[in-house]
């Protein structure tokens, strides 16, 4: 059962009236949220979003805003973006590596962030399966959303594109 409306793929050149691009906090291959390894995310129970299969446990801020909450040993952030979006960013890494001693850089304790700030960077083997997730917690108030690229680079490429004006 899918709880939230899925974010589907649409080539960036085919999205009519793009309103806002959310920068990718991750580098890797983009998949719909329904392919997430954790059912909490794949069911859409939390909200609409996408996931990225990564080879490096690095998450950067996709926007300017405020950190509302940090959990999961520094691997999960809730952000209130200056645009009004509420974003959940999550790294799914093996629990034996999700420890504070493996956290090389982080934004734990920060209140304000800027686009491109490192939220967390874990030192873990690159051959492990790492899934980065971006969920829009207030997506029910938005118009159509798409992921416009199949492969993204953190801080450089759009991960999600909103295509018409909405009241947040």
Residue frames as qw, qx, qy, qz and C-alpha x, y, z in Angstrom:
[[0.000, 0.889, 0.459, 0.000, 0.00, 0.00, 0.00],
 [0.406, 0.248, 0.005, 0.879, 1.36, 3.41, -0.99],
 [0.197, -0.699, -0.524, 0.446, 0.41, 6.23, 1.38],
 [0.015, -0.730, 0.071, 0.679, 1.85, 9.29, -0.39],
 [0.709, 0.694, 0.053, -0.119, 1.78, 10.21, -4.05],
 [0.814, -0.126, 0.261, 0.503, 4.94, 8.92, -5.71],
 [0.073, 0.824, -0.281, -0.487, 7.49, 11.17, -7.34],
 [0.867, 0.338, 0.345, 0.127, 7.95, 9.90, -10.88],
 [0.483, -0.253, 0.407, 0.732, 10.74, 10.34, -13.38],
 [0.472, 0.836, 0.280, 0.000, 10.38, 12.99, -16.10],
 [0.653, 0.194, 0.086, 0.727, 13.32, 14.25, -18.18],
 [0.233, -0.535, -0.221, 0.782, 14.28, 17.74, -17.09],
 [0.006, -0.098, 0.420, 0.902, 13.62, 19.12, -20.57],
 [0.267, -0.366, -0.756, -0.472, 10.03, 17.83, -20.49],
 [0.233, -0.531, -0.655, 0.485, 8.90, 19.34, -17.18],
 [0.058, 0.702, 0.364, 0.609, 6.48, 22.16, -17.92],
 [0.253, -0.822, 0.013, -0.511, 6.76, 25.30, -15.78],
 [0.705, -0.129, -0.525, 0.459, 9.50, 24.19, -13.38],
 [0.317, -0.897, -0.114, -0.288, 9.08, 26.20, -10.20],
 [0.382, -0.773, 0.481, -0.161, 11.80, 24.97, -7.88],
 [0.781, 0.280, -0.546, 0.116, 14.72, 22.53, -8.10],
 [0.705, -0.660, 0.245, -0.090, 15.78, 20.81, -4.88],
 [0.298, 0.684, -0.666, 0.023, 19.52, 20.18, -5.09],
 [0.903, -0.069, -0.424, -0.005, 20.70, 16.65, -4.52],
 [0.464, -0.772, 0.394, -0.182, 22.25, 16.05, -1.10],
 [0.803, -0.207, 0.549, 0.103, 23.72, 12.78, -2.44],
 [0.284, 0.568, -0.619, -0.461, 25.80, 11.45, -5.34],
 [0.339, -0.056, 0.939, 0.019, 24.63, 8.31, -7.11],
 [0.155, -0.198, -0.792, -0.557, 21.85, 6.60, -9.07],
 [0.395, -0.011, 0.282, -0.874, 18.29, 7.88, -8.43],
 [0.190, -0.232, -0.937, -0.178, 15.33, 5.55, -7.86],
 [0.477, -0.530, -0.247, -0.656, 11.70, 6.05, -6.92],
 [0.342, -0.452, 0.583, -0.583, 11.03, 5.76, -3.19],
 [0.922, -0.038, 0.032, -0.384, 9.08, 2.54, -3.80],
 [0.841, 0.312, -0.404, 0.180, 12.46, 0.82, -4.34],
 [0.149, -0.697, 0.522, -0.468, 13.84, 1.83, -0.93],
 [0.480, 0.095, -0.860, 0.142, 15.09, -1.15, 1.13],
 [0.009, 0.146, 0.723, -0.675, 13.14, -0.02, 4.25],
 [0.034, -0.555, -0.786, -0.270, 9.35, -0.39, 4.08],
 [0.151, -0.706, -0.377, 0.580, 8.86, 2.73, 6.22],
 [0.002, 0.516, -0.294, -0.805, 10.13, 4.74, 3.24],
 [0.019, 0.002, 0.828, 0.561, 9.07, 2.52, 0.32],
 [0.024, 0.570, 0.819, -0.070, 5.44, 2.56, 1.47],
 [0.047, 0.527, 0.215, 0.821, 5.32, 6.36, 1.33],
 [0.480, -0.642, -0.578, 0.153, 4.18, 6.37, 4.95],
 [0.406, -0.485, -0.157, 0.759, 6.39, 9.34, 5.82],
 [0.248, 0.782, 0.016, -0.572, 5.87, 11.33, 2.62],
 [0.779, 0.619, 0.086, 0.060, 6.81, 11.66, -1.03],
 [0.254, -0.806, 0.464, 0.266, 10.42, 11.41, -2.06],
 [0.799, 0.496, -0.340, -0.009, 13.20, 9.60, -3.87],
 [0.765, -0.537, 0.305, 0.182, 16.20, 7.52, -2.94],
 [0.429, 0.784, -0.448, -0.030, 19.76, 7.44, -4.23],
 [0.964, -0.157, 0.027, 0.214, 22.05, 4.40, -4.26],
 [0.034, 0.940, -0.331, 0.079, 25.43, 5.77, -3.28],
 [0.874, 0.116, -0.334, 0.332, 29.01, 4.59, -2.86],
 [0.323, 0.230, -0.399, 0.826, 30.02, 7.27, -0.35],
 [0.335, -0.662, -0.647, 0.178, 28.28, 8.12, 2.94],
 [0.198, -0.110, -0.051, 0.973, 28.20, 11.88, 2.33],
 [0.027, 0.764, 0.636, 0.105, 25.11, 14.06, 2.75],
 [0.222, -0.007, -0.042, 0.974, 25.13, 17.79, 2.06],
 [0.219, 0.545, 0.486, -0.647, 22.43, 20.39, 2.60],
 [0.366, 0.447, 0.667, 0.471, 20.16, 20.79, -0.44],
 [0.023, -0.809, -0.338, -0.481, 19.04, 24.28, 0.61],
 [0.056, 0.326, -0.417, 0.846, 19.31, 27.16, 3.01],
 [0.630, -0.505, -0.394, -0.438, 17.25, 26.64, 6.13],
 [0.382, -0.567, 0.530, -0.502, 17.08, 25.51, 9.73],
 [0.409, 0.059, -0.909, 0.063, 17.84, 22.12, 11.21],
 [0.654, -0.441, -0.057, -0.612, 14.76, 21.03, 13.16],
 [0.857, -0.368, 0.321, -0.166, 16.01, 17.63, 14.31],
 [0.378, 0.547, -0.746, -0.042, 19.02, 15.32, 14.06],
 [0.834, -0.266, 0.386, -0.290, 18.73, 11.60, 14.83],
 [0.968, 0.243, 0.007, 0.064, 20.08, 8.16, 13.83],
 [0.728, -0.389, 0.171, 0.537, 23.60, 8.91, 15.17],
 [0.072, -0.642, 0.242, 0.724, 23.85, 11.98, 12.92],
 [0.205, 0.006, 0.812, 0.547, 22.58, 10.21, 9.79],
 [0.026, 0.645, 0.718, 0.262, 19.08, 11.70, 9.67],
 [0.102, -0.170, -0.143, 0.970, 18.09, 15.37, 9.47],
 [0.141, 0.772, 0.618, 0.051, 14.78, 17.20, 9.39],
 [0.280, -0.106, 0.106, 0.948, 15.19, 20.60, 7.73],
 [0.228, 0.826, 0.454, -0.243, 12.82, 23.52, 7.38],
 [0.511, 0.226, 0.332, 0.760, 13.97, 25.14, 4.14],
 [0.010, -0.335, -0.085, 0.938, 13.73, 28.89, 3.62],
 [0.249, -0.068, -0.614, -0.746, 11.29, 28.08, 0.77],
 [0.661, -0.167, 0.196, -0.705, 8.82, 26.56, 3.26],
 [0.816, 0.107, -0.545, -0.161, 9.54, 22.92, 2.41],
 [0.629, -0.543, 0.503, -0.239, 10.00, 20.47, 5.25],
 [0.691, 0.454, -0.555, -0.088, 12.59, 17.87, 4.26],
 [0.825, -0.429, 0.366, -0.039, 13.69, 14.60, 5.81],
 [0.518, 0.640, -0.567, -0.017, 17.16, 13.48, 4.75],
 [0.845, -0.369, 0.357, -0.150, 18.23, 9.99, 5.75],
 [0.326, 0.552, -0.760, -0.106, 21.30, 7.81, 5.19],
 [0.954, -0.157, 0.108, -0.229, 20.67, 4.07, 5.34],
 [0.371, 0.588, -0.706, 0.134, 24.02, 2.50, 6.19],
 [0.741, -0.160, -0.645, 0.097, 24.79, -0.73, 8.07],
 [0.533, -0.817, -0.102, -0.196, 24.28, -0.18, 11.80],
 [0.831, -0.327, -0.024, 0.450, 27.80, -1.31, 12.71],
 [0.486, 0.223, 0.120, 0.836, 29.14, 1.73, 10.84],
 [0.153, -0.751, -0.271, -0.582, 26.53, 4.24, 12.00],
 [0.651, -0.554, -0.320, 0.408, 28.50, 5.28, 15.05],
 [0.071, -0.991, 0.020, 0.111, 29.78, 8.64, 16.18],
 [0.528, -0.556, 0.475, 0.431, 33.42, 7.47, 15.85],
 [0.545, 0.245, 0.632, 0.493, 32.84, 6.90, 12.11],
 [0.185, 0.918, 0.349, 0.041, 31.35, 10.37, 11.65],
 [0.611, 0.057, 0.050, 0.788, 34.20, 12.46, 10.17],
 [0.017, -0.076, -0.031, -0.996, 32.22, 15.69, 9.53],
 [0.122, -0.575, -0.809, -0.018, 28.78, 16.72, 10.67],
 [0.101, -0.465, -0.081, -0.876, 26.36, 19.57, 11.36],
 [0.541, -0.536, -0.639, 0.107, 25.14, 18.23, 14.69],
 [0.369, -0.547, -0.335, 0.673, 24.41, 21.19, 16.97],
 [0.086, -0.008, 0.283, 0.955, 24.05, 23.68, 14.12],
 [0.318, 0.551, 0.569, -0.520, 20.76, 25.52, 13.80],
 [0.477, 0.774, -0.023, -0.416, 21.18, 27.32, 10.46],
 [0.661, -0.077, 0.606, 0.436, 22.55, 25.74, 7.31],
 [0.324, 0.658, -0.270, -0.623, 23.36, 26.91, 3.81],
 [0.904, 0.403, 0.011, -0.143, 23.06, 24.98, 0.58],
 [0.656, 0.563, -0.450, 0.225, 26.17, 22.83, 0.17],
 [0.327, -0.624, 0.587, -0.399, 27.04, 22.54, 3.89],
 [0.451, 0.109, -0.886, 0.022, 28.13, 19.04, 4.89],
 [0.715, -0.449, -0.001, -0.536, 25.40, 17.51, 7.06],
 [0.777, -0.425, 0.463, -0.041, 27.26, 14.25, 7.67],
 [0.600, 0.579, -0.547, -0.081, 30.15, 12.26, 6.27],
 [0.862, -0.375, 0.322, -0.110, 30.84, 8.75, 7.55],
 [0.138, 0.599, -0.775, -0.149, 34.09, 6.87, 7.07],
 [0.817, 0.010, 0.528, -0.231, 32.87, 3.47, 5.88],
 [0.428, -0.117, 0.761, 0.473, 34.00, 0.99, 3.20],
 [0.335, 0.375, -0.253, -0.827, 32.89, 2.06, -0.29],
 [0.257, 0.018, -0.894, -0.367, 31.71, -1.43, -1.27],
 [0.100, 0.330, 0.811, -0.472, 28.77, -1.27, 1.17],
 [0.007, -0.600, -0.637, -0.483, 25.21, -0.56, 0.04],
 [0.095, -0.331, -0.347, 0.872, 24.33, 2.99, 1.09],
 [0.065, 0.641, 0.647, 0.408, 20.94, 4.52, 0.36],
 [0.061, -0.142, -0.212, 0.965, 20.31, 8.23, 0.70],
 [0.006, 0.625, 0.767, 0.146, 16.71, 9.36, 0.98],
 [0.042, 0.027, 0.088, -0.995, 15.05, 12.74, 0.56],
 [0.071, -0.576, -0.812, -0.057, 11.39, 12.94, 1.63],
 [0.108, -0.326, -0.041, -0.938, 9.26, 16.08, 1.38],
 [0.057, -0.253, -0.844, 0.470, 7.23, 15.98, 4.59],
 [0.301, 0.546, 0.368, -0.689, 4.71, 18.60, 3.43],
 [0.093, -0.069, 0.740, 0.663, 4.38, 17.31, -0.15],
 [0.137, 0.568, 0.810, -0.042, 0.59, 17.08, 0.21],
 [0.070, 0.830, 0.217, -0.509, 0.54, 20.87, -0.26],
 [0.145, -0.485, 0.532, 0.679, 2.51, 20.75, -3.52],
 [0.732, 0.504, -0.118, -0.442, 1.67, 20.37, -7.16],
 [0.965, 0.237, -0.088, 0.074, 3.41, 17.77, -9.33],
 [0.337, -0.762, 0.538, 0.125, 6.94, 16.74, -8.37],
 [0.908, 0.394, -0.143, 0.016, 9.43, 14.83, -10.51],
 [0.592, -0.551, 0.417, 0.414, 12.95, 13.50, -10.36],
 [0.532, 0.794, -0.088, -0.282, 14.50, 14.88, -13.55],
 [0.316, 0.656, -0.685, -0.030, 17.79, 12.93, -13.66],
 [0.954, -0.103, -0.270, -0.081, 18.73, 9.27, -13.27],
 [0.758, -0.070, -0.259, 0.594, 22.21, 10.07, -11.93],
 [0.129, -0.960, -0.074, -0.236, 23.04, 13.01, -9.63],
 [0.558, 0.207, -0.393, 0.701, 26.04, 14.73, -8.10],
 [0.392, -0.674, -0.496, 0.383, 25.66, 16.19, -4.62],
 [0.189, -0.694, -0.100, 0.687, 25.17, 19.95, -4.62],
 [0.087, -0.281, 0.521, 0.801, 25.32, 20.23, -8.41],
 [0.206, -0.173, -0.777, -0.569, 22.27, 18.50, -9.87],
 [0.565, -0.202, 0.133, -0.788, 18.55, 18.76, -9.07],
 [0.069, -0.010, 0.987, -0.145, 17.17, 15.70, -7.28],
 [0.151, 0.608, 0.770, -0.122, 13.51, 16.80, -7.26],
 [0.026, 0.096, 0.250, 0.963, 11.78, 19.44, -9.37],
 [0.206, 0.557, 0.644, -0.483, 8.50, 21.09, -8.35],
 [0.284, 0.231, 0.609, 0.704, 6.48, 22.18, -11.34],
 [0.097, -0.662, -0.397, -0.627, 3.85, 24.68, -10.30],
 [0.085, -0.427, 0.365, -0.823, 3.12, 27.24, -7.63],
 [0.597, -0.448, -0.666, -0.023, 1.78, 25.98, -4.34],
 [0.311, -0.764, 0.189, -0.533, 1.11, 27.52, -0.97],
 [0.612, 0.032, -0.689, 0.387, 3.42, 26.13, 1.68]]
